[in-house]
Amino acid sequence: MTRQAGLSPGAGLSMADVEAAARTIAGRADATPLIPSPYMSARAGGDFLLKMETMQPIGAFKLRGALNAVAALPEDTPGVTCCSTGNHGRGVAYAARARGMRAVICMSDLVPQAKIDGIRALGAEVRIAGRSQDDALAESQRLVAAEGLAEISPFDDPRVIAGQATIGLEILRARPDVATLLVPLSGGGLAAGVAFAAKSLNPAVRVIGITMDRGAAMAASLAAGRPVEVEEVPSLADSLGGGIGLHNRLSFPMCRALLDEVILVSEEEIYHAMQVLYHEDRMVAEGASVVGLAAVLAGRVTDLAAPVATVVTGRNLDMAIFTKIVTGQDIALGHHVLKGRAYAA
Ligand SMILES: *Cc1c(COP(=O)(O)O)cnc(C)c1O
């Protein structure tokens, strides 16, 4: 799928919004390191850089957007709510606690227990509602109507997108020569923001959204030319699950305008990329975080130009499952069994 590149005039985001977000979150979300992976650099034929969002205080980049959105709420807001595959909820819980606000996080029963525990540990209430992100969203919207809580979308909110865009700002400021950006793609707040900031600083940078090949709503929507629903299925990249909303206002048009391409990777490829990051670079990261590596390792990126940067988006995984992956054991994904394979470079 090749997309037409260019800045989206309709979305209304400006670089002033991104600069303002950077000032708002400074000192609370960290400016994370951008470090080369020697193994991946050899594969890419030039620098392959990892933007280590795993090192944020909540273990994922979503803190940026959540802090920026929660900071904008009026003082008398009775609380915040959101639907989440886990990391947005953790970000909102963290940001709400810092402002002394109540937070109610709505999630489906596909969310791993480790993510639920992490959110509760931040003092937020957790509601498990139904089998899908859509069910979780419905519960969150019910709370807005019933209790006057402010809802913060995980991706379709201008302040959330501006917050995630600060990642693009940091990458291009540190390495203005980056030629290719590989961005994990779900609801598209991250990809929209990173692509917007990066292309504002260097219109020639190629930005590729990467997601899993089963149940990826943004990829299906971009292919269809309008937001569509897909069935949510268990994936190693659980943070990439969920719909984009049939009434998506921002992240869909921005991804359509700004992404040069979308690439899909298989569960086996994600499994292998998690092994590579662990065994070669000694790093722990979620399945959603390694799809950029997976696409390169599987030879799915044609005409890959270095320097390459990818966002290693989070590390909030179930350690029992991670241990199985790095030791090459089978993984149950719902009714499906993903065959294990011992790591070999
Ligand atoms: C949310 C998330 C993504 C995808 O971000 P979107 O803005 O929904 O596209 C990728 N990786 C991790 C770890 C996430 O939590």
PDBQT file of the ligand as one rigid body, heavy atoms in Angstrom, charges set to zero:
ROOT
HETATM    1  C1  LIG A 401      -0.630   2.637  21.765  1.00  0.00    +0.000 C 
HETATM    2  C2  LIG A 401       0.591   1.910  21.407  1.00  0.00    +0.000 A 
HETATM    3  C3  LIG A 401       1.040   1.862  20.070  1.00  0.00    +0.000 A 
HETATM    4  C4  LIG A 401       0.257   2.435  18.906  1.00  0.00    +0.000 C 
HETATM    5  O1  LIG A 401      -0.061   3.807  19.044  1.00  0.00    +0.000 OA
HETATM    6  P1  LIG A 401      -1.310   4.420  18.259  1.00  0.00    +0.000 P 
HETATM    7  O2  LIG A 401      -1.259   5.877  18.527  1.00  0.00    +0.000 OA
HETATM    8  O3  LIG A 401      -2.546   3.777  18.814  1.00  0.00    +0.000 OA
HETATM    9  O4  LIG A 401      -1.155   4.079  16.823  1.00  0.00    +0.000 OA
HETATM   10  C5  LIG A 401       2.223   1.204  19.818  1.00  0.00    +0.000 A 
HETATM   11  N1  LIG A 401       2.953   0.614  20.806  1.00  0.00    +0.000 NA
HETATM   12  C6  LIG A 401       2.565   0.652  22.089  1.00  0.00    +0.000 A 
HETATM   13  C7  LIG A 401       3.412  -0.015  23.116  1.00  0.00    +0.000 C 
HETATM   14  C8  LIG A 401       1.374   1.299  22.444  1.00  0.00    +0.000 A 
HETATM   15  O5  LIG A 401       0.991   1.319  23.724  1.00  0.00    +0.000 OA
ENDROOT
TORSDOF 0
